[in-house]
Amino acid sequence: MFTNSKTLFEKSQHVIPGGVNSPVRAFRAVGGTPIFFKEGKGAYLWDVDDHRYIDYVGSWGPAILGHAHPEVVRVVQERAAKGMSFGAPTEAELLMAERLCALLPSIEQVRLTSSGTEATMSAIRLARGFTGRNKIVKFEGCYHGHGDALLVKAGSGALTFGTPSSAGVPADVVAHTIALNYNDLDELETCFRKMGAEIACVIIEPVAGNMNFVLPSQAYMDGLRGLCTKYGSVLIFDEVMTGFRVGLGGAQGHFGIVPDLTTLGKVIGGGMPVGAFGGRRDIMAHLAPLGSVYQAGTLSGNPVAVAAGLKTLDLVATPGFFEQLGKSTSELMGALGNAARDARVDFSGTSLGGMFGIFFRPTVPANYAEALQSDKQRFNRFFHAMLKRGIYLAPSAFEAGFVSSAHSKSDFETTVRAAREAFAEC
């Protein structure tokens, strides 16, 4: 079935570590041979063996308009024809900065980067430079890119300092990283009581998308904001995934929380490599060339990526866009839940805006430990059963899914029919 993909994967393993340029693509979590794609259009992908799929990965979030949206493609072609990179300021960078500041009121100034990882690394460095403190708090199950200080797993007890979860990360690099349980306000309060004066920042996915899709409670988010304010710690919302995905105001708009710094990516590049971090003017003033916190990038604010992002933001800002996207995604989750119940399969699903999570457990999880209780083997069987029927889901039980405005009612109906058959098999 996947003859050409298998051939390409075999060749790739000779010249690319693991045959892939990002680990989850290797299908190690679900088994089998990774699919090599050659084309995307709207809600669909085509692989190198000419199979068509309804896509619920969306390049891990950026394809909110679907693949190869004609207006985005047009501006990319026009911009590329005038030069693809200058390593110097352009008017488009100003327009993007103005747009981000207008859409997210918490951002008074913003700096563009080339990736979400760069954005989160830079935001943490800035928070440390601003506060003069070293310790940072993150949450188990939240992923903020592959920066050394963030590749941490929690210890066995509460408030345990992190140990490296990747070879090549020295223990002393993560000695100041504290990993806590997501959605556990009591633990967070205890941490601040003990170490609040030492904590430079708290970085969080305000809606987790990297332990699958997990929503925090409003009380938790309110408590987090209050603790950071009380102890003078910088609150960083990592909205690389949720920014302009769960709503026009991001997760911060949904929860009504004003973070001190925000990191962005994915949607703001319209599928092109891009990232950004921004926030309070007094914090951003500590960045070079104004301040002593250094950050730079040759391709930061790349004109082609900015052009794609600006057009994407124009289109998602259309009145009613997110209302319809959220309604469609919620209805899909409901239909999948009904199909699972009919098949007597333990299953739960949840969504916000154009993001969703599916779990093979009776209720949606509230943290990483609960997410791990999902039946991973059943998900793996479900994944392959859906793939066989032309439905492309994330190849891991611990990744969120994405719906685009290009998905049609017919696509959803096809997906639910396939799921009914897949539930019966798995």
N, C-alpha and C positions, 0 to 999 in steps of 0.2 A: 504493500500500500504506500509505503514511504521510501521507495527505492532511491530516488535522487537525494532525499534528505540524508539517508543512511550513507550514501557515497560521499556527500559533502562533509558529513560529520567525521567520517573516518579520515578524510584528508585533512580536515581542520585540526584534528588532534595531533598531527605531526608538527604543526607550526604555531598553534595557539594553545596555551595551557588549558587542558580539559576540553579543548575544541570550541570554547566559547569566550566571549569578552565580558561576561558578567555571570556569576556562578549559577543563579537560578535558571538560566537558560539551558543548562545542561540536562534538565529533567531528572537529576539525581533524586529529587524529593518524591517524584511520582513514578520513576522507572520508565524505561523505553528510550527511544531515540528522539532527540530534539527536532522540532520541525523548522526547516529553513524556509523563509518566506521570500517572495519575489515582488509582491504587489499588494497595495491596499487601496481601497476605494470605498468611501462612505463607512458603513458598518461592517465591511467584509475584508477578509484577507485571502490571498491565494498563495499556496505553497509551491515549491519547485516541482512538485508532482501534479500540479494543476488541480488540486482539491481546493474548494472554496469553504471558508469558515465564517460564521457570525462571530465577530470578535468582541470579547468582554475584557480584554486586557488593555487595549487602547494605548499601546506603547507605555504601559504602566501609568496612565493618567493624562498625558498631554492631548490625546486625540479626542477632545471633548466635542468637537464638531464632526467627528468621523475622520477617516483618512483622506488626504489629498483634497481637502475642501477647495473648490475652484478659486474662490477669492483669496485664500491664503497662498495657494500656488502662484497666482498671478502676481501678488506683491513680492514674493520671493524671487520670481524670475526677473521682475523689473529691477529689484534692488541688486541682485547678483550681476546683472548686466552692467551695472555702474561701478562694480568693484566689491569684493567680498570681505575685505578687511583692511583697515588702515593703521591700527595701533595708535589712533589719535581720536579726539572727540568728534562726535557727529551730532547733528540736530536731533536725530532719531532717539539718541540716548536721553536727551532732555525731555522729549515727548513721552518716552516710556516712564521716566522718573515722575513727571507731572501726573501721568495717568495713575500710577501706583499710589501716589500720595493722595489723589482725589478719591480713589476707590476704597482705600484702607486708611481711615483717619488717624490710626495709631502711628502711621508712618509720616514723619515730617521731613526726613531726608532718606535717600536710598542709594546704595552702591550696587552696580550690576557686576555679576561674575559669570563664569561659564558653566557652572554646575551647582546642584543643590549641596553637594558635599563641601565645595568651596564656601558656599554661603554660611553653612552651619559652623564650619571651622572658624571662619572670620568673625561671626557673631559672638562666639565663645571667647575668642581672643580679645575682642573689643570689650566684652563685659568684664573680663579680668582686668584689662587696662583701665577701664572706667572706675571700677570699685577698689582696685588695689588688693583684691582678694584672689585666692587660688582655687578654692573648692567649687565644684560644679555638681549639680544634681540632675540625674536623668532617671528614666523609668524603664524597668524591665519590659522587654517586648517592643519598645520604641526604637526605631532605627533613624539615625541622623547622618547617614553617610559613613564613609570608611576612614574618617579621621581617627588618629591614634587614641585620643582621650575619650572617644565615644564607643570604641570597640570593647565594651565591658559587659560582663554578666554579673548579676547580683550574687552575693555570698549566701550561705545557708540561713543566716539570721538577719533580723531587721537591722537596718543602718550599717550593714557590713560594707566596708570599702571594697570597691571593685577589683577584680583581678582580670588580666588580659584574656580576651576570648579569641585572640588571633595571634599566631606566631609572628614574631617580628615587632611586637609591641612591648617595650620594657615595662616591668612592673612599676618603676618609679614614674613613668609617664601617666599612668592611671591611678596613682596613689591619691590624687585629689578628687577622683571621680566617685560619687556616691550613687549607687543604683537602688531605687526604691520600687515598691509595688505601685502599679498604675491604679488609680481610683481609690487609694487608701489614704483618706485625709488624716486619720489618727497617726499613722506612721509618719506622714509628712510633717505634722505638727510636732511630733517628738523630735524629728531630725532638726527642725528649726530651733526648738528650745535648747538643744544640745550644742548646735554648731552654727546658728543663724548668723553670727557676726563674722563667720569665716566663709560663708557661701557667696561666691561672686554671682552665680546665676542658676536658674532652673530652666532646663530646656525640655520641652514636651511636644509631642504630636497632639494637638488639641482634639483631634480625632485620630486614633491610632489606625494606621493602614499597613503595618508591617508585622503584626501578629494576627493577621487577617484584619477585619474591620471591627474596632471596638470603640464604643461611645463612652465618654466619661459622664458623670452626673453633673448637673448644674451646681449642686452644692460643693462638689469637689473643685470645680473650676473657680467658683467664687472664693473658696477657702485658699486655693493656691495663689490667687491674685492678692488676697489680703495678707498672707504671710510674706510674700515677696516685698510688698509695700512696707510692712511693719519692720522687717529686718534689713531693708535697703539692698535687697538682692534684685538683679535684673531678671525679669521674666521674659524668656524667649519662646515664642510660638514658632515651631517648625511647621510652616504651612506649604512646604515644597509640594506635598501631595494634595492638601485640602484647599490651597489657595485658588479661588475661582473655579473650584470643583464641587464643593458642597454648597456654594452660594456666591453671589457677587461680592459679598463682604467677607468671604472666607469663613472659617470656623469661629474666628473672633467675633464676626458679626452675628453668627448664629447664637453664641453664648452670651453676647453682650459684654465681653471682656476686652480690656485695652492692654495688650502686652507692651513691654518696653521696647522689645526688638522682635522683628518678624523675619523669617527666612522664606523665600519663594523659589519656584522653579517650574518645570513641566509646562503647565498651561500658558505661562507668560512667555514661553518660547514657541508656542504653536507647533511643537514637534521638533524644533531646533534646539541645540545645546545652549542652555541659559540658566542663570540663577540670579538671586538678588537677596540682599539683606538691608533692612532699614528700620527706623524707629525714631525715638525721641531725638530732637536736635542736639540737646546737650550731651547725649551719649555719642552720637555720630560725629560730633566735633572733635572727638579724640582720635579719629582716623587720620593717617597721613594723607595729604601734606599739611593738614591743620594741626594734627596732634601726633602723639608718639607711637600709636598703634599702627603697625605696618600691614598693608594688604595691597596686592597688585595682581594684574593679569593681562597678558598680551591681547587675548581675544575677548576680554570683558567688554560687554556692550556691543558685540559683533553686529554690524548693521543688517545682515541678512536675518539673523535670529531675532533682532529687535523688530524688524519689519513684520515677520511672521507673528510675533507676539502681539504687536499693536493691532493688527487686523483681527486676530483671535479675540482679543479683549473687546474690540468694537462689536463683534458678532455676539459674544455671550452677554453683553450688556443690553441686548435687545429686550424690551419689556416682555415679561412672561417667560423668558427663556428658562430660568432656573425653576420656576414653578412647574412648567411642563416636564422638564428633565427629572425633577424630584418625584413628580406624580408617576411617570413612566417607570422609574426605578423601583418605587414602592410597590406598584402594582405587579411588577415582575417578581419581587420577593414574595408577595402574597400568593401568587399563582404557583410558584415553586413550592411554597409551604403546603398548599392544598394538595399538590401532586405527591409530596412526600407522605402526608397523612394518609392519603388513599392507599399508598404502598406500605403503610405501617413502618415507616423508616423514621428513626429519631433524627430530626432536622430542625434547624432554626435559621432565620435570615433577618438581616436588618440593613437599613440604608439611610443615607442622608445626601440630598442633592443627587449627583451622578456617581456616587460611590456606594458599594454594597459589600456585605460579607455573608458567606454561607458556611454553616457549621453542622457537622454530623454529631449533634448533641441536642437534647430537648430544649434548652434555652440558650440565648445568646450570652457570651461570656462578658465579664466586666474587667478582666485583667488577663495577664499572660498565663498564669497558672490555670485558669479556667479555659483559656483558648487551647491549651495543651491537652485538655480532656476531650476535645473533639476526636472522633474516630478517624484517625489519619489513613488507615488502610482502606476504609470504606470510601473516603474522599478520593484516594488514588484510583480505586476501581471506577468511581463515578466520573472522574476526570477523563479516563480513557474511553469510557462508554460514550461520553458526550463528544469527545474528539472524533470518535468513529462516526458520529452522526453530524459532523460539521459544526460543532460548537466549541470555540476556543476559549477556555478558562485559564486563569493563572495556574502554572504548573507547580503549585504548592498549596498545601492546606492552610498556610499562614500568610497569604497575600490577599489584599482586597481586590475586588472586581470593579469594573468601570462600564458605565453606559454612556453613549454619546447621543447627541441630538439627531444623528443620522439613523439610529435604530428605529425601525418602524413597528407598527402593531403586528404586522405579519412576521417580523423577525422574532418578536417576543412569543407569539403563538408557536412558531417553529421550535423555539428554545424549550418551551414548556412541554410540547409533545415529545421532544427528545429526552427531556428529564424524566417524564413518566416511564419511558422505556428503560432509561438508565437506572432509575430507582429500583425497578423490578429486577435488574441484573445484579446490582451491587448489594 
